[in-house]
Structure formats: structure tokens, C-alpha cells
Amino acid sequence: VFTPTRYRPPHTPTEHIIADTFAEVLGLDRVGLDDNFFTLGGDSLLATRATTRLQLALNTEIPIRTLFD
């Protein structure tokens, strides 16, 4: 059961990068702090794409398991 939450925008630069990356990969206009990547339509292939983009944007290692958790 999906329960919509009130949109909370990202605040920090890192939150903006993550939200923008998720929105781009998922083909959405925006993603908020409380939105779930998989509830919004993400799957394992898109998760791989998102983590690769985040690693490049944030210059850090991000295991794909982090997104699933």
C-alpha cells in the first residue's frame, strides 16, 4: 500500500545532488527527501545507473546495496 507523503525538498548540496539524480534516472520532475526510489518506479537496473551517477557526482564509493537499504 502506497501512502503519499508531503513533499519535503532537499536542503543541502548533497541532498540536491541525490534528489536530482534520482529524478533524472526515474524521469520525474522532482524527488523529495522522503521519497523512496523503488516506490517511485526504480528497479535494479535504474539503481545501478543511479549509484554510478552519484559516485561520479559525489566523488565517493557508493555500494548499490546502500540504495536498496
C-alpha positions as a LaTeX table, in Angstrom:
\begin{tabular}{lrrr}
\hline
Residue & $x$ (\AA) & $y$ (\AA) & $z$ (\AA) \\
\hline
Val1 & 0.00 & 0.00 & 0.00 \\
Phe2 & 1.43 & 3.35 & $-1.04$ \\
Thr3 & 0.74 & 6.29 & 1.22 \\
Pro4 & 1.71 & 9.63 & $-0.32$ \\
Thr5 & 3.79 & 11.87 & 1.88 \\
Arg6 & 4.07 & 15.60 & 1.90 \\
Tyr7 & 6.87 & 16.80 & $-0.35$ \\
Arg8 & 9.97 & 17.89 & 1.55 \\
Pro9 & 12.57 & 19.48 & $-0.72$ \\
Pro10 & 16.30 & 18.79 & $-0.41$ \\
His11 & 18.27 & 21.36 & 1.59 \\
Thr12 & 21.98 & 20.57 & 1.46 \\
Pro13 & 24.09 & 20.39 & $-1.70$ \\
Thr14 & 24.44 & 16.61 & $-1.26$ \\
Glu15 & 20.67 & 16.18 & $-0.86$ \\
His16 & 20.15 & 18.21 & $-4.05$ \\
Ile17 & 22.59 & 16.02 & $-5.99$ \\
Ile18 & 20.88 & 12.83 & $-4.79$ \\
Ala19 & 17.35 & 14.12 & $-5.43$ \\
Asp20 & 18.26 & 15.48 & $-8.87$ \\
Thr21 & 20.00 & 12.24 & $-9.82$ \\
Phe22 & 17.02 & 10.14 & $-8.73$ \\
Ala23 & 14.61 & 12.41 & $-10.60$ \\
Glu24 & 16.71 & 12.25 & $-13.76$ \\
Val25 & 17.13 & 8.47 & $-13.67$ \\
Leu26 & 13.44 & 7.95 & $-12.92$ \\
Gly27 & 12.23 & 10.52 & $-15.46$ \\
Leu28 & 10.47 & 12.64 & $-12.82$ \\
Asp29 & 10.26 & 16.39 & $-12.31$ \\
Arg30 & 11.31 & 16.23 & $-8.67$ \\
Val31 & 12.14 & 13.87 & $-5.83$ \\
Gly32 & 11.83 & 14.83 & $-2.18$ \\
Leu33 & 13.64 & 13.79 & 0.98 \\
Asp34 & 11.02 & 11.24 & 1.98 \\
Asp35 & 10.50 & 9.67 & $-1.45$ \\
Asn36 & 11.52 & 6.06 & $-1.93$ \\
Phe37 & 13.49 & 5.31 & $-5.10$ \\
Phe38 & 11.77 & 1.97 & $-5.65$ \\
Thr39 & 8.27 & 3.19 & $-4.82$ \\
Leu40 & 8.75 & 5.88 & $-7.46$ \\
Gly41 & 9.41 & 3.23 & $-10.11$ \\
Gly42 & 13.06 & 2.35 & $-9.59$ \\
Asp43 & 14.36 & $-1.15$ & $-10.27$ \\
Ser44 & 17.75 & $-2.86$ & $-10.05$ \\
Leu45 & 18.90 & $-1.57$ & $-13.45$ \\
Leu46 & 17.95 & 2.01 & $-12.61$ \\
Ala47 & 19.55 & 1.60 & $-9.17$ \\
Thr48 & 22.83 & 0.66 & $-10.85$ \\
Arg49 & 22.56 & 3.69 & $-13.13$ \\
Ala50 & 21.77 & 5.98 & $-10.17$ \\
Thr51 & 24.65 & 4.76 & $-8.00$ \\
Thr52 & 27.11 & 5.16 & $-10.86$ \\
Arg53 & 25.99 & 8.75 & $-11.44$ \\
Leu54 & 26.08 & 9.51 & $-7.71$ \\
Gln55 & 29.60 & 8.11 & $-7.39$ \\
Leu56 & 30.78 & 10.39 & $-10.17$ \\
Ala57 & 28.92 & 13.45 & $-8.86$ \\
Leu58 & 29.96 & 12.97 & $-5.23$ \\
Asn59 & 33.42 & 11.54 & $-5.92$ \\
Thr60 & 32.91 & 8.71 & $-3.46$ \\
Glu61 & 32.22 & 4.99 & $-3.49$ \\
Ile62 & 28.54 & 4.14 & $-3.05$ \\
Pro63 & 27.72 & 0.44 & $-2.90$ \\
Ile64 & 24.48 & $-0.38$ & $-4.71$ \\
Arg65 & 23.34 & $-2.12$ & $-1.51$ \\
Thr66 & 23.10 & 1.35 & 0.08 \\
Leu67 & 20.28 & 2.24 & $-2.30$ \\
Phe68 & 18.44 & $-0.98$ & $-1.55$ \\
Asp69 & 18.73 & $-0.37$ & 2.19 \\
\hline
\end{tabular}
